[in-house]
Amino acid sequence: MEISLIRHGKSQLTENDKISGWEFKKWVDKYDYNGVIEESTYPSATLEKVATANIIITSDLKRAVESARLLDPVTNIISDPSFRETELPSYTSQIFNLKFKPSTWAIVLRILWFSGYSTNCESLDQAKFRANKAAQQLIDYANEYKSVVLVGHGFFNMFIAKELQKKGWIGPRKRDSKHWNCMSFSLFN
């Protein structure tokens, strides 16, 4: 049995101007709404895993669904919100009128999130709990279909990878969250 985790492709959203924390929330909504850039080539290991999978799962976010379709346009996929990316907290305060690029906001808010700040989003503990359930769901699919691919998201895929390893699945020690890269896990009895 094998479970492969693939991160979606690069977003079509290229806006990178400095914005306030309040504007960052709108930027995230645009990021979630936009699709992904179609590449001229994809990693061969990723294409191989998709081609040999008996079932492909995605989150219900457009970038994950479109990525799966780009990797295999004819496959049937199952989209499930359980596999969405971990959320970022909202930063609505206008203290000091701080403005950063979206990537900087993402880093700052992710650090705050790991430190326990989870205003208007799931907490770290809730995300870990969801990852545990998602890993079990993938294991259930693997028991039925033998070869499963999840096209998901960077942080949440890493959380799932950790849960799979806790459940005895063997996979890479270093968790790769680059776009299109694949991490595969096997269960040896």
C-alpha positions in Angstrom: 0.0 0.0 0.0 1.2 3.5 -0.8 0.0 7.0 0.0 1.6 9.9 -1.9 1.2 13.6 -0.9 1.7 16.3 -3.5 1.6 20.0 -3.0 -0.5 22.0 -5.5 1.1 24.1 -8.2 2.0 27.8 -8.0 -0.9 30.2 -7.8 -1.9 32.5 -10.7 -2.1 35.3 -8.1 1.0 37.4 -8.6 0.0 40.5 -6.6 3.0 41.3 -4.3 2.5 44.9 -3.2 2.8 45.8 0.4 -0.5 45.5 2.2 -2.0 45.9 5.6 -3.1 43.0 7.8 -6.7 43.7 7.0 -5.9 43.7 3.2 -4.0 40.4 3.6 -7.3 38.7 4.5 -8.6 39.8 1.1 -5.4 38.7 -0.5 -5.9 35.2 0.9 -9.4 35.1 -0.4 -8.0 35.9 -3.9 -5.3 33.3 -3.5 -8.0 30.7 -2.6 -10.1 31.8 -5.6 -7.3 31.7 -8.2 -6.1 28.6 -10.0 -2.6 27.5 -10.7 -0.1 28.2 -13.4 0.2 25.4 -16.0 3.8 24.4 -16.2 5.6 23.1 -19.3 6.9 20.1 -17.3 6.2 18.5 -14.0 8.5 16.3 -11.8 8.7 12.8 -13.3 8.3 11.1 -9.9 5.0 13.1 -9.3 3.7 12.2 -12.7 4.5 8.5 -12.1 2.7 8.5 -8.8 -0.4 10.1 -10.3 -0.4 7.7 -13.3 -0.2 4.6 -11.1 -2.6 5.8 -8.4 -5.9 4.0 -8.1 -7.6 7.0 -6.5 -6.8 10.7 -6.4 -8.0 12.9 -3.5 -7.8 16.7 -3.3 -8.8 19.4 -1.0 -11.8 21.4 -2.2 -9.7 24.5 -2.9 -9.4 25.4 -6.6 -5.6 25.3 -6.6 -5.6 21.6 -5.4 -8.3 20.5 -7.8 -6.8 22.3 -10.8 -3.3 20.8 -10.0 -4.7 17.3 -10.0 -6.4 18.0 -13.3 -3.1 19.3 -14.8 -1.3 16.2 -13.6 -4.0 13.9 -15.0 -6.8 15.5 -17.0 -9.0 12.4 -17.3 -8.8 11.0 -13.8 -11.7 11.0 -11.4 -10.9 12.9 -8.2 -12.6 13.1 -4.9 -12.5 16.7 -3.4 -12.8 16.9 0.4 -12.6 20.0 2.6 -10.9 17.9 5.3 -7.7 18.3 3.3 -7.7 22.1 3.1 -4.6 24.0 4.1 -4.1 25.1 7.7 -5.6 28.5 8.1 -3.8 31.7 9.1 -5.2 33.9 11.9 -6.7 37.2 11.1 -4.7 40.3 11.8 -7.2 43.2 11.8 -5.5 45.7 14.0 -4.3 48.8 12.3 -1.6 49.4 15.0 1.2 51.4 13.5 -0.4 50.9 10.1 2.0 48.0 9.3 2.3 47.0 5.7 4.2 44.0 4.4 4.3 41.9 1.2 1.9 39.0 1.3 4.7 36.5 1.8 5.9 38.4 4.9 2.4 38.5 6.3 2.2 34.7 5.8 5.4 34.2 7.7 4.5 36.5 10.5 1.0 35.1 10.9 2.3 31.5 10.7 4.8 32.2 13.5 2.0 33.8 15.6 -0.2 30.7 14.8 2.5 28.3 16.0 2.8 30.4 19.1 -0.8 30.0 20.0 -2.5 33.0 18.2 -5.5 31.7 16.3 -8.0 34.5 16.0 -10.7 33.6 13.5 -9.1 30.3 12.5 -8.5 26.8 13.7 -5.8 26.5 16.3 -2.6 24.4 16.0 -4.1 21.7 18.1 -7.3 21.6 16.0 -5.2 21.4 12.8 -3.2 18.5 14.3 -6.4 16.8 15.2 -7.8 17.3 11.7 -4.5 16.0 10.2 -4.8 12.8 12.3 -8.3 12.3 11.0 -7.2 13.1 7.4 -4.3 10.6 7.7 -6.7 7.9 8.9 -9.0 8.7 6.0 -6.1 8.2 3.6 -5.1 5.0 5.3 -8.7 3.8 4.8 -8.5 4.7 1.1 -5.2 2.8 0.9 -6.7 -0.3 2.4 -9.4 -0.2 -0.3 -7.5 1.1 -3.3 -3.8 0.2 -2.5 -2.3 3.3 -4.2 -3.6 6.8 -3.1 -2.5 10.3 -4.1 -3.5 13.4 -2.2 -3.0 16.7 -4.1 -3.1 19.1 -1.2 -1.2 21.9 0.5 2.3 22.5 2.0 1.7 22.8 5.7 -1.2 20.4 5.9 0.6 17.8 3.9 3.5 18.0 6.3 1.1 17.5 9.3 -0.5 14.5 7.5 3.0 13.1 6.8 3.9 13.3 10.5 0.6 11.5 11.5 1.2 8.8 8.9 4.7 8.2 10.4 3.2 8.0 13.9 0.8 5.3 12.5 3.7 3.2 11.3 4.0 4.4 7.7 7.5 4.7 6.2 8.3 7.9 4.3 10.9 10.6 3.9 12.4 12.1 7.0 12.6 15.5 5.4 9.2 16.7 4.4 9.3 18.6 1.1 6.7 21.2 0.6 7.8 22.6 -2.8 5.1 23.0 -5.5 4.4 19.8 -7.4 6.9 17.6 -5.3 5.7 14.3 -4.0 6.3 12.5 -0.7 5.4 8.8 -0.7 4.6 6.6 2.3 4.4 2.8 2.5 3.2 0.4 5.1 5.4 -2.6 5.7 4.0 -5.4 7.8 
